[in-house]
Amino acid sequence: MISQEITIDKLIADMDQQIEILTAIAGDNAILTEQLRLLLEARELILNQELEIERLGELIDPDDFGDRLTIVDRRGETGE
């Protein structure tokens, strides 16, 4: 989970940097303004998805994991 958080944090940081640059240079350029809008929308969607994943993760009972695993997951756990 830590590596996922670092990856998402890095992605958001990179997007923030791109947003800052685009904001500075977009001006009246329609193409750059649209790119900025799409980047802001994508950033918002990623943050919302991360929150939803965390919320769903809190709802899952760790004791139920064994019941929910696929055959492939079960074989990986037992070393088969």
C-alpha positions in Angstrom: 0.0 0.0 0.0 2.9 2.4 0.7 4.2 2.1 -2.8 0.8 2.9 -4.2 0.5 6.0 -2.0 3.9 7.2 -3.1 3.0 6.6 -6.8 -0.2 8.5 -6.4 1.5 11.3 -4.5 4.1 11.5 -7.2 1.5 11.5 -10.0 -0.5 14.3 -8.2 2.7 16.3 -7.7 3.7 15.9 -11.4 0.1 17.0 -12.4 0.3 20.0 -10.0 3.6 21.0 -11.6 2.1 20.7 -15.1 -1.0 22.7 -14.0 1.2 25.4 -12.6 3.2 25.6 -15.9 0.0 25.5 -18.1 -1.6 28.2 -16.0 1.4 30.4 -16.4 1.6 30.0 -20.2 -2.0 29.3 -21.4 -3.3 32.9 -21.6 -5.8 33.0 -24.4 -4.5 29.9 -26.2 -7.6 27.7 -26.6 -5.6 24.5 -27.0 -3.5 25.1 -23.8 -6.6 26.2 -21.9 -8.4 23.0 -22.9 -5.4 21.0 -21.9 -5.4 22.7 -18.5 -9.1 22.0 -18.0 -8.6 18.3 -18.9 -5.6 18.0 -16.5 -7.5 19.6 -13.7 -10.4 17.3 -14.3 -8.1 14.2 -14.4 -6.5 15.3 -11.1 -9.8 15.7 -9.4 -11.0 12.3 -10.7 -7.8 10.6 -9.4 -8.2 12.2 -6.0 -11.8 11.1 -5.8 -11.0 7.6 -6.9 -8.3 7.4 -4.2 -10.8 8.5 -1.5 -13.3 6.0 -2.8 -10.7 3.2 -2.7 -9.8 4.1 0.9 -13.5 4.2 1.9 -14.1 0.8 0.3 -11.0 -0.6 1.9 -12.3 0.4 5.3 -15.5 -1.5 4.6 -13.8 -4.8 3.8 -13.4 -7.1 6.7 -9.9 -8.6 6.6 -11.3 -11.9 7.8 -13.3 -12.1 4.5 -10.3 -12.0 2.2 -10.0 -15.7 2.0 -13.6 -16.1 0.9 -13.1 -13.4 -1.8 -9.8 -14.6 -3.3 -9.7 -16.1 -6.8 -8.2 -19.5 -7.4 -5.0 -17.8 -8.7 -4.7 -15.7 -5.5 -5.2 -18.7 -3.3 -2.6 -20.7 -5.1 -0.1 -17.8 -4.7 -0.8 -17.7 -1.0 -0.2 -21.4 -0.5 2.9 -21.5 -2.7 1.4 -24.0 -5.2 
